[in-house]
């Protein structure tokens, strides 16, 4: 999984997409409730050919040292899957 707006981002907070207006907050992608680091390879499970549920969610996170400004914020991540 990687940050669609900054492929080099290796943190757990997405870089805001162009046009985002909010400041002082970021978006975190969570996997099973834990922050997911961008740019990392991870394994979900060994599949037996059945449908797989991947428990993703997202949350806002306050960015320390930045002034808070209300507005829209968009974060985007890309997940690539290998099947073998």
Buried (B, 14 or more C-beta within 10 A) or exposed (E): BBBBBBEEBEBBBBBBBEEBEBBBBBBBBBBEEEBBBBEEEEEEEEEEEEEEEEEEEEEEBEBEEEEEEEEEBBBEBEEEEEEE
